[in-house]
Amino acid sequence: MPIRRFGAHRSLVSSSKTLQLSYGFTKKMNISRSGYRVFSANSTPASTELAKKITERLGVELGKSVVFQESNSETKVDLKESVRGQDVFIIQTIPRDVNTAIMELLVMTYALKSACARNIIGVVPYFPYSKQCKLRKRGSVVCKLLASMLAKAGASHVITMDLHQKEIQGFFSFPVDNLRASPFLIQYIQEEIPDYRNAVIVAKSPSAAKRAQSFAERLRLGLAVMHGDAHHSESDMTDGRNSPPSTRTTAGHTGLELPLMMAKEKPPISVVGDVGGRIAIVVDDIIDDVEDFVAAAEALKERGAYKIYIMATHGLLSAEAPRLIEESAIDEVVVTNTVPHEVQKLQCSKIKTVDVSMILAEAIRRIHNGESMSYLFRNITVDD
């Protein structure tokens, strides 16, 4: 039998609500325009939690829809209310079954387009396939393909958070708002980490140095960068430079010899910066397989760090991640709720969650009311 999930919706009326923003600021929510709907494209209850928190902050309920899988695993979406002439926001968090979530988003987007929605805005806090944003060897740029599919399905705007590479925004033919989770993570450090003034921000690899530098400068803390075989850098397969093969025998040019690029050899792990007697806070954008983070924590412990925190926006925490974290030298892993991870939290007491529904709700309100989004990007620089 197909699995069906139902939501509910209440029409938006003029109301006002005080919105508590990061760093203690408050913002008055004057919701004066009507004519928008908020749907969840997820078919599992665990994945609708973020959507429920967003709609609670907006003072609306989820749109009436049915999202389910047929017996042959095809995705089906039935809209249970009219959306003609409305701005429609589709909230889609990405669970472990990534491809099903993508199809749910695409099918619902196309269903709303067929139902004559005025604007269809995808709210996808963690954008899937974002790591496949470069051409590597004979592969493909899957992230660009997904952007094209969303445009073809009928999306007119996307709200996301901390894209793996900011250049991904150029893959889209419509506006993309790439929100930042760093204010919430910085606030967590200030409020939840005792003696954080004795901490040092650590980049797990040179590629993460800019993000770590941003945290360090805002918190007025020191910076350390790790390098060596504790991480597997994406640069190992960058941009197709190993394709075609470095040497090739061609008829008529047997005497031609091209310079051969030397093979890479990673040095032993090293830490540039002093972590002795300090709290080490490792920052990154995604935590998926955690072997690299576990190895980094061990190296930091060996160099004198007495407490180790791992902080990231998207906590995918795949495979054996909860068990490895629980058994490691890591004291705490802090991630946001852009990706559902309640099951992983039951398996590991070290995983903590920071709620970012506030900024997503404010983005929805501002886009619908035609207000400037610059308030949500205040003090954000190019390198953040």
C-alpha positions as CSV (number, residue, x, y, z in Angstrom):
1,M,0.0,0.0,0.0
2,P,1.3,3.5,-0.7
3,I,2.4,5.6,2.2
4,R,0.5,8.9,2.4
5,R,1.3,11.9,4.5
6,F,-1.2,14.7,5.0
7,G,-0.6,18.4,6.0
8,A,-3.0,21.2,6.8
9,H,-3.2,24.8,5.9
10,R,-4.8,28.0,7.1
11,S,-5.2,31.1,4.9
12,L,-2.9,33.9,5.9
13,V,-4.5,37.0,7.4
14,S,-3.1,40.3,8.4
15,S,-1.2,39.9,11.7
16,S,1.9,41.0,13.5
17,K,4.5,39.0,15.4
18,T,7.7,39.9,17.1
19,L,10.6,37.9,15.6
20,Q,13.6,37.3,17.9
21,L,16.8,37.4,15.7
22,S,20.3,36.4,16.4
23,Y,22.5,38.5,18.7
24,G,19.4,39.6,20.7
25,F,17.9,41.9,18.0
26,T,14.1,41.8,17.5
27,K,12.2,42.5,14.3
28,K,8.5,43.2,14.0
29,M,6.9,40.9,11.5
30,N,4.1,42.9,9.8
31,I,2.5,40.3,7.6
32,S,0.2,42.6,5.6
33,R,0.0,40.8,2.2
34,S,-2.1,37.7,1.6
35,G,-1.8,35.2,-1.1
36,Y,1.0,32.8,-0.3
37,R,1.1,29.1,0.6
38,V,3.8,27.0,2.3
39,F,4.1,23.3,1.4
40,S,6.4,20.6,2.5
41,A,7.6,18.3,-0.2
42,N,8.7,15.5,2.2
43,S,6.8,12.2,2.5
44,T,8.3,11.3,5.9
45,P,7.3,12.9,9.3
46,A,11.0,13.3,10.4
47,S,11.7,15.5,7.4
48,T,8.8,17.8,8.0
49,E,10.0,19.1,11.4
50,L,11.8,22.1,9.9
51,A,8.8,23.0,7.8
52,K,6.6,22.9,10.9
53,K,9.0,25.2,12.8
54,I,9.1,27.7,9.9
55,T,5.3,27.8,9.5
56,E,4.9,28.3,13.2
57,R,7.1,31.3,13.1
58,L,5.2,32.7,10.1
59,G,1.8,32.1,11.7
60,V,0.5,29.8,9.0
61,E,0.0,26.1,8.5
62,L,1.3,23.7,5.9
63,G,-0.6,23.6,2.7
64,K,-2.8,20.6,2.1
65,S,-1.1,18.1,0.0
66,V,-0.3,14.4,-0.3
67,V,3.2,13.2,-1.2
68,F,3.7,9.5,-1.4
69,Q,5.5,6.7,-3.2
70,E,3.6,4.3,-5.4
71,S,4.1,0.5,-5.1
72,N,6.6,0.8,-8.0
73,S,8.5,3.6,-6.1
74,E,7.2,6.4,-8.4
75,T,6.7,9.7,-6.6
76,K,3.2,11.1,-6.7
77,V,2.0,14.5,-5.4
78,D,-1.7,15.6,-5.0
79,L,-2.5,19.2,-4.1
80,K,-5.6,19.5,-2.0
81,E,-6.2,23.2,-2.4
82,S,-6.1,25.9,-5.0
83,V,-2.9,27.8,-5.5
84,R,-3.9,29.8,-8.6
85,G,-2.2,33.2,-8.6
86,Q,-0.4,32.5,-5.3
87,D,3.3,32.7,-4.2
88,V,4.1,29.2,-3.2
89,F,7.1,28.2,-1.0
90,I,8.1,24.5,-1.0
91,I,10.2,23.5,2.0
92,Q,12.3,20.4,1.2
93,T,14.9,19.0,3.6
94,I,17.1,16.3,2.3
95,P,17.0,13.0,4.3
96,R,19.3,10.0,3.6
97,D,17.2,9.0,0.5
98,V,18.5,12.0,-1.5
99,N,17.2,11.0,-4.9
100,T,13.6,10.4,-3.6
101,A,13.7,13.9,-2.0
102,I,14.8,15.4,-5.3
103,M,12.0,13.8,-7.2
104,E,9.5,14.9,-4.6
105,L,10.7,18.5,-5.0
106,L,10.6,18.4,-8.8
107,V,7.2,16.7,-9.0
108,M,5.6,19.1,-6.5
109,T,7.2,22.1,-8.3
110,Y,5.7,20.9,-11.6
111,A,2.3,20.2,-10.0
112,L,2.2,23.7,-8.7
113,K,3.2,25.1,-12.1
114,S,0.4,23.1,-13.6
115,A,-2.0,24.5,-11.0
116,C,-1.1,28.0,-12.1
117,A,0.8,29.2,-9.1
118,R,2.2,32.7,-9.7
119,N,5.7,32.1,-8.2
120,I,7.2,28.9,-7.0
121,I,10.1,29.3,-4.5
122,G,12.1,26.3,-3.4
123,V,13.3,26.5,0.2
124,V,16.1,23.9,0.2
125,P,18.4,24.6,3.2
126,Y,20.9,21.9,2.1
127,F,21.2,21.8,-1.6
128,P,21.9,18.2,-2.7
129,Y,24.8,17.2,-5.0
130,S,26.5,20.5,-4.1
131,K,29.8,18.6,-3.8
132,Q,29.5,17.7,-7.5
133,C,30.0,21.2,-8.7
134,K,33.3,20.7,-10.6
135,L,34.2,18.7,-13.6
136,R,36.4,15.9,-12.4
137,K,38.1,13.6,-14.9
138,R,35.3,12.2,-17.1
139,G,32.5,12.9,-14.7
140,S,29.8,15.6,-14.9
141,V,28.7,18.7,-13.0
142,V,25.6,17.2,-11.5
143,C,24.8,20.2,-9.4
144,K,24.3,22.2,-12.6
145,L,22.0,19.5,-14.0
146,L,19.8,19.7,-10.8
147,A,19.6,23.5,-11.2
148,S,18.5,23.1,-14.8
149,M,15.9,20.5,-13.8
150,L,14.4,22.9,-11.1
151,A,14.1,25.7,-13.7
152,K,12.5,23.3,-16.2
153,A,10.0,22.1,-13.6
154,G,8.9,25.7,-12.9
155,A,10.8,27.1,-10.0
156,S,11.4,30.8,-10.1
157,H,13.5,31.3,-7.0
158,V,15.5,29.2,-4.5
159,I,16.4,29.9,-0.9
160,T,19.3,27.8,0.4
161,M,22.0,27.9,3.1
162,D,25.8,27.7,3.0
163,L,26.3,26.3,-0.5
164,H,29.4,24.1,-0.7
165,Q,30.8,26.6,-3.2
166,K,29.2,30.0,-3.6
167,E,29.8,29.8,-7.4
168,I,27.0,27.3,-7.6
169,Q,24.6,30.3,-7.7
170,G,25.8,30.8,-11.2
171,F,24.3,27.5,-12.3
172,F,20.8,28.8,-11.9
173,S,18.8,30.9,-14.4
174,F,16.7,32.5,-11.6
175,P,17.6,34.2,-8.3
176,V,19.2,32.3,-5.5
177,D,19.5,33.5,-1.9
178,N,22.4,31.7,-0.2
179,L,21.8,32.4,3.5
180,R,24.4,31.9,6.2
181,A,24.3,29.8,9.4
182,S,27.4,31.3,10.9
183,P,25.6,33.9,13.1
184,F,23.8,31.1,14.8
185,L,26.9,29.0,15.2
186,I,28.8,31.9,16.5
187,Q,26.1,32.7,19.0
188,Y,26.2,29.0,20.1
189,I,29.9,29.3,20.8
190,Q,29.4,32.5,22.8
191,E,26.5,31.1,24.9
192,E,27.2,27.4,25.2
193,I,31.0,26.9,25.3
194,P,32.4,27.9,28.7
195,D,35.6,29.8,28.5
196,Y,35.4,30.2,24.8
197,R,37.9,33.0,25.0
198,N,40.5,30.3,25.5
199,A,39.6,28.7,22.2
200,V,41.2,28.6,18.8
201,I,39.3,28.1,15.5
202,V,40.7,25.3,13.5
203,A,40.4,24.7,9.7
204,K,40.5,20.9,9.0
205,S,42.1,21.5,5.7
206,P,43.6,24.5,3.8
207,S,40.4,24.7,1.7
208,A,38.4,25.4,4.9
209,A,40.8,28.2,6.0
210,K,38.6,31.1,4.8
211,R,35.6,29.9,6.7
212,A,37.7,29.4,9.8
213,Q,39.3,32.8,9.4
214,S,35.8,34.4,9.3
215,F,34.8,32.7,12.6
216,A,38.2,33.6,14.2
217,E,37.9,37.3,13.2
218,R,34.4,37.7,14.4
219,L,35.1,36.0,17.8
220,R,38.5,37.6,18.1
221,L,40.2,34.2,18.5
222,G,43.3,32.6,17.2
223,L,43.4,30.5,14.0
224,A,45.0,27.1,13.3
225,V,45.1,25.2,10.0
226,M,45.6,21.5,9.6
227,H,47.4,19.9,6.7
228,G,48.3,16.3,5.9
229,D,46.9,12.9,5.5
230,A,44.0,13.4,8.0
231,H,41.8,14.7,5.3
232,H,41.0,13.8,1.7
233,S,40.9,17.0,-0.2
234,E,38.6,17.4,-3.2
235,S,41.6,18.8,-5.1
236,D,42.8,15.2,-5.6
237,M,40.5,15.1,-8.5
238,T,40.2,18.7,-9.6
239,D,38.8,19.9,-12.8
240,G,39.7,17.1,-15.2
241,R,43.5,17.8,-15.2
242,N,44.1,14.1,-15.2
243,S,42.1,13.7,-18.3
244,P,43.3,13.0,-21.0
245,P,46.1,10.8,-19.7
246,S,49.4,12.6,-19.1
247,T,51.1,10.5,-21.8
248,R,49.7,9.3,-25.1
249,T,51.2,7.6,-28.1
250,T,49.8,9.0,-31.3
251,A,50.6,7.7,-34.8
252,G,52.9,10.1,-36.6
253,H,54.1,11.7,-33.4
254,T,56.0,8.9,-31.6
255,G,58.8,11.2,-30.6
256,L,56.6,13.7,-28.7
257,E,57.0,13.6,-25.0
258,L,54.9,15.8,-22.7
259,P,56.2,16.8,-19.2
260,L,54.8,14.4,-16.7
261,M,53.1,15.8,-13.6
262,M,54.6,14.4,-10.4
263,A,52.1,12.4,-8.3
264,K,50.9,14.0,-5.1
265,E,52.1,12.6,-1.8
266,K,50.5,14.0,1.3
267,P,52.9,14.9,4.1
268,P,52.3,13.6,7.7
269,I,49.6,15.6,9.5
270,S,50.7,18.9,10.8
271,V,49.0,21.8,12.6
272,V,50.0,25.4,11.8
273,G,49.1,27.3,14.9
274,D,49.2,26.8,18.6
275,V,46.4,24.6,20.2
276,G,48.2,23.5,23.3
277,G,46.1,24.1,26.4
278,R,43.3,25.5,24.3
279,I,39.8,24.6,23.2
280,A,39.8,23.6,19.6
281,I,36.8,24.5,17.5
282,V,36.9,22.8,14.1
283,V,34.5,24.5,11.6
284,D,33.3,23.3,8.2
285,D,30.2,23.4,6.0
286,I,29.3,19.7,5.8
287,I,29.8,16.8,8.1
288,D,29.1,13.5,6.3
289,D,31.6,10.7,6.8
290,V,33.4,11.6,10.0
291,E,36.7,9.7,9.7
292,D,38.6,12.9,8.8
293,F,37.1,14.7,11.7
294,V,38.0,11.9,14.1
295,A,41.6,11.8,12.8
296,A,41.8,15.6,13.2
297,A,40.5,15.4,16.8
298,E,43.2,12.8,17.6
299,A,45.9,15.0,16.1
300,L,44.6,18.0,18.1
301,K,44.6,16.0,21.3
302,E,48.2,15.0,20.7
303,R,49.1,18.6,20.4
304,G,47.6,19.6,23.7
305,A,44.0,20.7,22.9
306,Y,42.0,19.8,26.0
307,K,38.5,20.0,24.5
308,I,37.4,19.6,20.8
309,Y,34.2,20.9,19.2
310,I,33.2,20.2,15.6
311,M,30.8,22.8,14.1
312,A,29.2,22.6,10.7
313,T,26.0,23.9,8.9
314,H,24.9,20.6,7.4
315,G,25.0,17.4,9.5
316,L,24.5,14.6,7.0
317,L,26.2,12.1,9.4
318,S,26.0,9.2,7.1
319,A,26.9,5.5,7.7
320,E,28.7,4.9,11.0
321,A,29.1,8.5,11.9
322,P,27.2,8.5,15.3
323,R,29.2,5.5,16.6
324,L,32.5,6.9,15.4
325,I,31.8,10.3,17.1
326,E,30.7,8.6,20.3
327,E,34.0,6.6,20.5
328,S,36.3,9.5,19.4
329,A,38.2,12.2,21.2
330,I,35.5,14.7,19.9
331,D,33.6,16.3,22.8
332,E,30.7,17.8,20.9
333,V,29.4,18.0,17.3
334,V,27.2,21.0,16.6
335,V,25.1,21.2,13.5
336,T,22.0,23.0,12.3
337,N,18.7,21.5,11.5
338,T,19.0,22.0,7.7
339,V,19.1,18.2,7.5
340,P,17.0,15.9,9.7
341,H,19.3,13.9,12.1
342,E,17.1,12.9,15.0
343,V,18.0,9.2,14.6
344,Q,21.7,10.0,14.8
345,K,21.1,12.1,18.0
346,L,19.5,9.0,19.6
347,Q,22.6,7.0,18.8
348,C,25.1,9.7,19.9
349,S,24.8,12.0,22.9
350,K,27.5,14.3,21.6
351,I,25.5,15.7,18.7
352,K,23.8,19.0,19.3
353,T,21.4,21.0,17.1
354,V,21.1,24.7,16.4
355,D,17.7,25.9,15.0
356,V,17.9,28.1,11.9
357,S,14.2,28.2,11.1
358,M,14.1,31.8,12.2
359,I,16.2,33.1,9.3
360,L,14.4,30.9,6.8
361,A,11.0,32.1,7.9
362,E,12.2,35.7,7.7
363,A,13.5,35.1,4.2
364,I,10.1,33.7,3.1
365,R,8.3,36.7,4.6
366,R,10.6,39.2,2.9
367,I,10.4,37.6,-0.5
368,H,6.6,37.4,-0.4
369,N,6.3,41.1,0.7
370,G,8.8,42.3,-1.8
371,E,11.2,43.6,0.9
372,S,15.0,43.8,0.6
373,M,17.0,40.7,1.6
374,S,20.0,42.8,2.6
375,Y,19.1,42.7,6.3
376,L,19.7,39.0,6.3
377,F,23.2,39.5,4.8
378,R,24.4,42.3,7.0
379,N,28.1,42.1,7.8
380,I,28.5,39.2,5.4
381,T,31.6,39.5,3.2
382,V,32.6,37.8,0.0
383,D,34.7,35.2,1.8
384,D,32.0,34.2,4.3
